[in-house]
């Protein structure tokens, strides 16, 4: 299913890699798109929103909305 999350604190290519890796560590088949300018992460994944949020929190990112 497609998840769209507003994420605070993303600002660079490192953030893109960290967020993508965090989600794909929990779901290797996930397709992740990070839109820095909008602060959005779009992920086609089997993971529920809470599990994505927890994976991002482990990397130091918090949901913004």
VEXVEXDREN-606867 format. One record per atom (N, C-alpha, C): atom name; residue number from 1; y, x, z. Coordinates in pm, whole numbers, m for minus. Layout:
BEGIN
<r atom="CA" n="NUM" north="Y" east="X" up="Z"/>
...
END
This chain:
BEGIN
<r atom="N" n="1" north="m117" east="84" up="0"/>
<r atom="CA" n="1" north="0" east="0" up="0"/>
<r atom="C" n="1" north="124" east="89" up="0"/>
<r atom="N" n="2" north="233" east="37" up="m54"/>
<r atom="CA" n="2" north="358" east="112" up="m61"/>
<r atom="C" n="2" north="437" east="91" up="68"/>
<r atom="N" n="3" north="477" east="201" up="128"/>
<r atom="CA" n="3" north="561" east="199" up="248"/>
<r atom="C" n="3" north="694" east="262" up="212"/>
<r atom="N" n="4" north="804" east="205" up="259"/>
<r atom="CA" n="4" north="935" east="265" up="241"/>
<r atom="C" n="4" north="999" east="277" up="379"/>
<r atom="N" n="5" north="1035" east="400" up="415"/>
<r atom="CA" n="5" north="1089" east="425" up="548"/>
<r atom="C" n="5" north="1221" east="500" up="539"/>
<r atom="N" n="6" north="1316" east="460" up="620"/>
<r atom="CA" n="6" north="1443" east="531" up="632"/>
<r atom="C" n="6" north="1421" east="636" up="741"/>
<r atom="N" n="7" north="1447" east="762" up="705"/>
<r atom="CA" n="7" north="1417" east="873" up="796"/>
<r atom="C" n="7" north="1543" east="954" up="820"/>
<r atom="N" n="8" north="1573" east="978" up="947"/>
<r atom="CA" n="8" north="1692" east="1056" up="985"/>
<r atom="C" n="8" north="1660" east="1205" up="984"/>
<r atom="N" n="9" north="1759" east="1285" up="949"/>
<r atom="CA" n="9" north="1748" east="1429" up="964"/>
<r atom="C" n="9" north="1695" east="1506" up="846"/>
<r atom="N" n="10" north="1670" east="1441" up="733"/>
<r atom="CA" n="10" north="1621" east="1513" up="616"/>
<r atom="C" n="10" north="1741" east="1562" up="534"/>
<r atom="N" n="11" north="1740" east="1692" up="498"/>
<r atom="CA" n="11" north="1857" east="1742" up="426"/>
<r atom="C" n="11" north="1827" east="1847" up="320"/>
<r atom="N" n="12" north="1701" east="1892" up="308"/>
<r atom="CA" n="12" north="1676" east="2005" up="217"/>
<r atom="C" n="12" north="1532" east="2000" up="163"/>
<r atom="N" n="13" north="1502" east="2098" up="77"/>
<r atom="CA" n="13" north="1368" east="2106" up="17"/>
<r atom="C" n="13" north="1260" east="2128" up="123"/>
<r atom="N" n="14" north="1292" east="2201" up="229"/>
<r atom="CA" n="14" north="1195" east="2220" up="338"/>
<r atom="C" n="14" north="1158" east="2085" up="399"/>
<r atom="N" n="15" north="1258" east="1999" up="416"/>
<r atom="CA" n="15" north="1233" east="1865" up="472"/>
<r atom="C" n="15" north="1138" east="1787" up="382"/>
<r atom="N" n="16" north="1160" east="1796" up="253"/>
<r atom="CA" n="16" north="1074" east="1726" up="156"/>
<r atom="C" n="16" north="930" east="1774" up="172"/>
<r atom="N" n="17" north="911" east="1905" up="177"/>
<r atom="CA" n="17" north="776" east="1960" up="191"/>
<r atom="C" n="17" north="714" east="1920" up="325"/>
<r atom="N" n="18" north="791" east="1926" up="433"/>
<r atom="CA" n="18" north="738" east="1895" up="566"/>
<r atom="C" n="18" north="696" east="1749" up="577"/>
<r atom="N" n="19" north="781" east="1660" up="526"/>
<r atom="CA" n="19" north="751" east="1516" up="533"/>
<r atom="C" n="19" north="629" east="1484" up="445"/>
<r atom="N" n="20" north="626" east="1538" up="326"/>
<r atom="CA" n="20" north="513" east="1516" up="236"/>
<r atom="C" n="20" north="383" east="1566" up="298"/>
<r atom="N" n="21" north="386" east="1688" up="350"/>
<r atom="CA" n="21" north="267" east="1747" up="412"/>
<r atom="C" n="21" north="221" east="1668" up="533"/>
<r atom="N" n="22" north="314" east="1619" up="613"/>
<r atom="CA" n="22" north="278" east="1542" up="733"/>
<r atom="C" n="22" north="202" east="1416" up="696"/>
<r atom="N" n="23" north="249" east="1347" up="593"/>
<r atom="CA" n="23" north="181" east="1224" up="551"/>
<r atom="C" n="23" north="47" east="1256" up="485"/>
<r atom="N" n="24" north="45" east="1356" up="398"/>
<r atom="CA" n="24" north="m78" east="1389" up="328"/>
<r atom="C" n="24" north="m182" east="1453" up="419"/>
<r atom="N" n="25" north="m142" east="1507" up="533"/>
<r atom="CA" n="25" north="m239" east="1558" up="630"/>
<r atom="C" n="25" north="m322" east="1444" up="689"/>
<r atom="N" n="26" north="m259" east="1326" up="700"/>
<r atom="CA" n="26" north="m329" east="1208" up="754"/>
<r atom="C" n="26" north="m398" east="1127" up="645"/>
<r atom="N" n="27" north="m344" east="1134" up="523"/>
<r atom="CA" n="27" north="m402" east="1064" up="407"/>
<r atom="C" n="27" north="m386" east="1155" up="286"/>
<r atom="N" n="28" north="m486" east="1238" up="259"/>
<r atom="CA" n="28" north="m476" east="1335" up="148"/>
<r atom="C" n="28" north="m449" east="1272" up="12"/>
<r atom="N" n="29" north="m484" east="1147" up="m6"/>
<r atom="CA" n="29" north="m462" east="1081" up="m134"/>
<r atom="C" n="29" north="m326" east="1014" up="m146"/>
<r atom="N" n="30" north="m244" east="1024" up="m44"/>
<r atom="CA" n="30" north="m113" east="958" up="m46"/>
<r atom="C" n="30" north="m23" east="1019" up="m153"/>
<r atom="N" n="31" north="54" east="932" up="m217"/>
<r atom="CA" n="31" north="159" east="977" up="m309"/>
<r atom="C" n="31" north="292" east="957" up="m239"/>
<r atom="N" n="32" north="367" east="1065" up="m224"/>
<r atom="CA" n="32" north="489" east="1063" up="m144"/>
<r atom="C" n="32" north="609" east="1099" up="m231"/>
<r atom="N" n="33" north="716" east="1023" up="m217"/>
<r atom="CA" n="33" north="843" east="1050" up="m283"/>
<r atom="C" n="33" north="951" east="1052" up="m177"/>
<r atom="N" n="34" north="1029" east="1160" up="m172"/>
<r atom="CA" n="34" north="1137" east="1172" up="m74"/>
<r atom="C" n="34" north="1269" east="1170" up="m150"/>
<r atom="N" n="35" north="1356" east="1080" up="m110"/>
<r atom="CA" n="35" north="1489" east="1067" up="m171"/>
<r atom="C" n="35" north="1591" east="1112" up="m67"/>
<r atom="N" n="36" north="1622" east="1241" up="m68"/>
<r atom="CA" n="36" north="1711" east="1299" up="33"/>
<r atom="C" n="36" north="1845" east="1227" up="40"/>
<r atom="N" n="37" north="1906" east="1204" up="m76"/>
<r atom="CA" n="37" north="2040" east="1145" up="m79"/>
<r atom="C" n="37" north="2046" east="1008" up="m15"/>
<r atom="N" n="38" north="1934" east="938" up="m12"/>
<r atom="CA" n="38" north="1926" east="804" up="49"/>
<r atom="C" n="38" north="1860" east="806" up="186"/>
<r atom="N" n="39" north="1802" east="919" up="224"/>
<r atom="CA" n="39" north="1730" east="926" up="351"/>
<r atom="C" n="39" north="1605" east="840" up="351"/>
<r atom="N" n="40" north="1541" east="829" up="234"/>
<r atom="CA" n="40" north="1424" east="743" up="221"/>
<r atom="C" n="40" north="1298" east="823" up="190"/>
<r atom="N" n="41" north="1189" east="772" up="245"/>
<r atom="CA" n="41" north="1056" east="823" up="210"/>
<r atom="C" n="41" north="978" east="703" up="159"/>
<r atom="N" n="42" north="925" east="717" up="38"/>
<r atom="CA" n="42" north="837" east="615" up="m19"/>
<r atom="C" n="42" north="698" east="677" up="m28"/>
<r atom="N" n="43" north="602" east="607" up="28"/>
<r atom="CA" n="43" north="466" east="659" up="28"/>
<r atom="C" n="43" north="368" east="550" up="m10"/>
<r atom="N" n="44" north="286" east="580" up="m109"/>
<r atom="CA" n="44" north="175" east="492" up="m142"/>
<r atom="C" n="44" north="56" east="549" up="m66"/>
<r atom="N" n="45" north="17" east="478" up="39"/>
<r atom="CA" n="45" north="m81" east="530" up="133"/>
<r atom="C" n="45" north="m158" east="417" up="200"/>
<r atom="N" n="46" north="m270" east="453" up="256"/>
<r atom="CA" n="46" north="m350" east="357" up="333"/>
<r atom="C" n="46" north="m303" east="351" up="478"/>
<r atom="N" n="47" north="m212" east="442" up="516"/>
<r atom="CA" n="47" north="m167" east="451" up="655"/>
<r atom="C" n="47" north="m72" east="338" up="693"/>
<r atom="N" n="48" north="m86" east="284" up="813"/>
<r atom="CA" n="48" north="12" east="186" up="860"/>
<r atom="C" n="48" north="143" east="257" up="896"/>
<r atom="N" n="49" north="250" east="182" up="898"/>
<r atom="CA" n="49" north="383" east="235" up="926"/>
<r atom="C" n="49" north="388" east="316" up="1055"/>
<r atom="N" n="50" north="324" east="265" up="1161"/>
<r atom="CA" n="50" north="327" east="335" up="1290"/>
<r atom="C" n="50" north="262" east="473" up="1282"/>
<r atom="N" n="51" north="158" east="485" up="1204"/>
<r atom="CA" n="51" north="91" east="615" up="1191"/>
<r atom="C" n="51" north="175" east="713" up="1109"/>
<r atom="N" n="52" north="245" east="662" up="1008"/>
<r atom="CA" n="52" north="337" east="748" up="933"/>
<r atom="C" n="52" north="450" east="795" up="1025"/>
<r atom="N" n="53" north="506" east="702" up="1102"/>
<r atom="CA" n="53" north="614" east="737" up="1194"/>
<r atom="C" n="53" north="569" east="843" up="1294"/>
<r atom="N" n="54" north="447" east="832" up="1345"/>
<r atom="CA" n="54" north="395" east="930" up="1440"/>
<r atom="C" n="54" north="378" east="1067" up="1374"/>
<r atom="N" n="55" north="329" east="1069" up="1250"/>
<r atom="CA" n="55" north="312" east="1195" up="1177"/>
<r atom="C" n="55" north="447" east="1262" up="1154"/>
<r atom="N" n="56" north="548" east="1183" up="1119"/>
<r atom="CA" n="56" north="681" east="1238" up="1097"/>
<r atom="C" n="56" north="743" east="1287" up="1227"/>
<r atom="N" n="57" north="720" east="1214" up="1336"/>
<r atom="CA" n="57" north="773" east="1255" up="1466"/>
<r atom="C" n="57" north="715" east="1390" up="1509"/>
<r atom="N" n="58" north="589" east="1414" up="1475"/>
<r atom="CA" n="58" north="528" east="1544" up="1507"/>
<r atom="C" n="58" north="601" east="1657" up="1436"/>
<r atom="N" n="59" north="664" east="1629" up="1324"/>
<r atom="CA" n="59" north="740" east="1729" up="1247"/>
<r atom="C" n="59" north="888" east="1730" up="1286"/>
<r atom="N" n="60" north="927" east="1643" up="1378"/>
<r atom="CA" n="60" north="1065" east="1641" up="1425"/>
<r atom="C" n="60" north="1156" east="1541" up="1355"/>
<r atom="N" n="61" north="1100" east="1448" up="1281"/>
<r atom="CA" n="61" north="1179" east="1348" up="1210"/>
<r atom="C" n="61" north="1159" east="1212" up="1274"/>
<r atom="N" n="62" north="1265" east="1135" up="1280"/>
<r atom="CA" n="62" north="1261" east="1002" up="1341"/>
<r atom="C" n="62" north="1299" east="896" up="1236"/>
<r atom="N" n="63" north="1238" east="779" up="1248"/>
<r atom="CA" n="63" north="1277" east="669" up="1161"/>
<r atom="C" n="63" north="1418" east="625" up="1198"/>
<r atom="N" n="64" north="1497" east="593" up="1097"/>
<r atom="CA" n="64" north="1636" east="556" up="1119"/>
<r atom="C" n="64" north="1654" east="405" up="1121"/>
<r atom="N" n="65" north="1553" east="334" up="1081"/>
<r atom="CA" n="65" north="1572" east="189" up="1078"/>
<r atom="C" n="65" north="1444" east="113" up="1072"/>
END
